[in-house]
Amino acid sequence: MPNTSDLFNELRNLATEQRNPRSMQIDVATVGEILRIMNAEDRLVPEAVGTELPYIEEAVTIIVNAFRAGGRLFYAGAGTSGRLGILDASECPPTFGSPPEMVQGLIAGGPPAVFKSQEGAEDLEENGAQAIEEAGVTARDVVCGIAASRRTPYVVGAVKKARDIGARTLFVTCTPRKAFTLPVDVAICPVVGPEVIMGSTRMKSGTAQKLVLNMLTTAAFIRMGKVYENMMVDLQMTNAKLIERSRRTVMTVTGLDYAQATALLEEAGGHVKTALVMHLADTDRGDAERRLARASGFVRPAARGEAYSPAASGASTREKD
């Protein structure tokens, strides 16, 4: 751990710790003025993320390749960044029907830190390294560090350990690329500028990180065949809302009424993809399942009775060998 003077100087120079000249009078502003200042700053976030699309594309390709080889995606973060990783990971199973272990979130301080700040837990690199070991990360996996400032020791330690193991490594940070020195496969660096409240990286930085994580998993699972047209077709029917969404999806694609869609889903074992292929190809459940297997889970080629080759599906031009 650096001594206090070194840490003070390091923090003072971070992009995420600078003062925002546009919010200097926010402490005497009206509520309406406070909200307008915040809204104006928030508008800068999508533009910052947009500048990083080539790097996000490269990261998605790495994740997809890992998934296809039986690997997993791990997020590692502390505080807000860690909670965002856990949020994104926890939403993948109900949205995409993925196994819970396929995308996992690791946070400094462990599960209690999700609900109550455990700030001191982030200060040691060895804590991050230990989390990677305990999670059983292997060379087939991908580890994505998330830290607005880039410097968070827990996250740095996790990424370093993952790299030592041979896993592919990503990093999402709001530090300018020119200041990013940690060796990783892909760094994603949306620079959102100083926060409305100095150093409060749960604000613009957190929003930028959330947008990037949305892109990473959503794009990756689309490339894994989890979406037909623009609809979730591997969602799990685990609550009333998802059951009704499944029925609505089948009705939208097939033109069947509510009762017919319900009957088709029951015949398909509650699996939306299978139900769609059964209807589109006018076939039974067994044949639909075989078609989906040949098509790597993609509905369009399965309905046509075609195989699908992931290798020919448009890999990133920035992908590393």
N, C-alpha and C positions, 0 to 999 in steps of 0.2 A: 504494500500500500504506500503511495507517495506521501511525503511529509506534508504538513498543512500548507506551507508556503508554496510548494510545488503544485499542490492541488488547487490552491487559490488562483495561481497564475494560469493554470490550464483551463479552469472554468471561465476565468475572465476573458479568455480569447476565443471561446467557443461561439460559433454562429448562433447557436440556440440560446445563448445567455446574454445576447446584446439587448439594449433598450430600443424600443420602437418609438421613433419620433412622432408617429401619427397618433399615439395614445398617451402622450405625456400629461394631458389634462383630464384623463379619464376619471380621476378621483373626485373631480368637482363637476363632472358631467351629469346631466339628467339621465334617467333610465333609458329614454328613447335615444339619446346621444350615445350612451354606452353600447346599446344594441346595434346602432348603425355603424359604429367603429368596428365592432366585432364582425359584423356581416361583411363589411368592406374588406377586412383582412382575410376572412374565410374564402372570399372569392378568388384569392390568389393561389389557394391550395391546388385546385385541379390543374391550373396552368403549370405549376411546378411539377406535379406528377406527370403531366403530358410530356415534359422534356425528357423523362426517363423511360419512355416506352420501349426504345430499343433494348435497354438493359432488362426491363421487365419481361420482354419477349424471350430474351436469352435465358432468364431464370425459369420461366414457365417451361421451356423446352427441356431444361435440366430436370425439372420436377417430373414432367411427363415420362422422360426416359427412365427415371428412377422407378416410378410407379409401374411401368411396363416390365421392369426387371424384378419386381417384387419388393422394391424399396419403399421407404416411408419418408414423410416430410416432418421435421421437427422445427418448431419455433422456439427460440430461447430469448427471453426478455426479462426486464425487471420493472416493477411499478406499472405505469400505464402501458408501456410497450409489452410487458409480459401478459397483462390482462387482454390486450388486443389479440395477441397470438392465441391465447386460450379460447377467446370468443370465436375467432375464425375457425379454429380446429373443431370446436364443439358443434359448430353449425354444419360441418360437412356430412356427417352421417344422415341427419334427417333430410338434408337438401339433395344429396347425391347418392344416398344408399351406400356410402363407403364404410368399411369397417372402422370402428373407433380408433384402432391403432394406426390407421393409414396416415392420418394427420394428427400430430400431438403438440400440445403447448407445454413448455417448461418455463417456470417462473421462479425468480429468486425468492427464497422463503417458503417455497412449496405451496400446496393448496391453501393454507390460511391467508397467504398474500393476495389471493384473488379477491377476498372480501375486506381485508384490513391491511393497511400499509405495513410492510416489514422492511423498511428502508435500509437498515444495516446489512441485510442479507445480500445486497448487490455489490458490496465493497471488496469481495475477494474473488480473484480469478479461479481459485481452486474449487469454489462452490459451483461455478458453472461447469468446470471439468468433471466434477463428481456427478452432477446431474446428467451429463451425457453418458457417463459410464453406467449409472444406475438405470438409465432408460434403455440400455442395450443397443446403442447406436452402432451400426456396422458400415462397412465401405459401400454398401448398396444404397444407403440412405442419403438424404439431403438435410442439412441443418441451416436454418435461416436465423441469423441474429437480428434482433430488433432493438435499436437504441437510438433515440433522437440525436444524442450527442456523439455517438460512436464510441465513447470512452468507457462505458459502464463495465467494470471489471468482470462481473458475472457473465455478461454476454460475450466479452472478449475471450474469457477462459473457455466458455462452451464452444465457441467457433474454433479456437486453436486446438482443443482436444478432438473435435470432429475432424479437423484437417489431418491431425496426426493419425487418426484411425483410418483415413482414406475416404471419408465421406465427402461429397460435394458440398460446398459452402456458399451461402448467400448472406448478404447483409443489407438491411433496410435502415437508413439513417437520414437525418436532415442536415448532415454536415456536407459542405461542398466537396465534390469529387477530388479536387486538387489537394484537399486536406486529409483525404482518406488514405491511410497507409497500411491498414491491416490486410494481409494476403488472403483473399477469398476468390472464388470463381467468378462471382458477379456481385458488385456493389450497386445498390439502387439508392440514389442520392437526391431526392426532391428537396430543394432548398426553398423553404417557405418564408424565410425572413424572420426577424425578431417577433416574438409573441406579443400579443396585446398586453399581457402582464409578464414582465421580464422573467424568463426562465420557466414559465408554466407550460411545459411541453405536452401537457394533456390537451392543449388547444390546437393550434394549427399543425404542429408536428404530429400529434396523435391522429388528427383527421387525415393527414397525408399517409401515415402508416396504415390506417384502416383502408383507405382507397387502394393502396398497393397490395395489401393482403387479400382484399376482395378479388383483385385481378389475378393474383398468383393461383389461388385455388379454383376460382371459377373458370378461368381459361384452361387450367390443367384438366379439370374434370370434363369440360366440354370436349377436349382432345382425347379423353378417355371414353367418349361415347355416352356420357351421362345426360345429354340434352338432345331432344329432337325438335327441330326448328328452333324455337326459343322457349321451350317448355321443359321443366324438370320431369324426367321419365324414369329415374331410378330412386325417387324419393321413397321413404319408408312410411307405410300407413300406420303410424304409431299414435296418432291422436285424431280427434274428430275433424279438425281442420285439414290435416293431410289426407284423410280418407276422402273427404269431399273434393279436395284439389285433385286427387287421383281420378275420381269419377269425372270431374270437369275436363281434365286433360283428355281422357278417352273420348268423351262426348265431342270435344272440340275437333279432334283429329278424325274421328270416324263418322260423325253426324248422327250417332245413335242417341236415343233418348236416355233419360236417367235410369230407368229400369233395365234397359238393354245394356247400358254401360256397366251397371252394377253386376249383371249376370255374366258379362264378358270378363270382368275383373275376377270374379269368383272362379270362373273356369280357368283363368290364367294363374291361379294361386295368389292373387293379390298383387301381381307384378305388372306394372303399367307397360313396360317395354314389351313383355310377352303378349299382353292383350293387344297392343297396337299391331304387332307383326301378325298375330293370328287374324286380325281383321283385314289388314292391308294386303296380306298374301292369301287370304281365304284358306287358312290352314288350321291344324289343331295345335294344342299346346306343345306337344313333343317336337313337332317339326319346327315350330316357332323358336323353341329353345335351341335347337340345333342350328337354325339359321343365325340366331344371335351369336352363338359361339363361333361360327365361321366368320362372322362379320365383326369380331372383336367387340361385340356389344353395341354396335352402331345400328340404329333402327333403319335408316334409309337403305343401305346395302342389304340388310337382312330381309327387308320386305321384298327386295328384288331377287333374292336368292343368291347374292354375290358375296364373295369373300372380301375382306377389307385388310389392307396392308398398312399398318401404322407408319412404316418406314417411308411410305409415299405420300404422307399426309401433310407435308409442308413444314419441315424443320426450320428452326431459326438460322438465318445466315450468320449470326454472331456466335453460334454454339461452339464451345471448345471441344476438341477431340478427347 
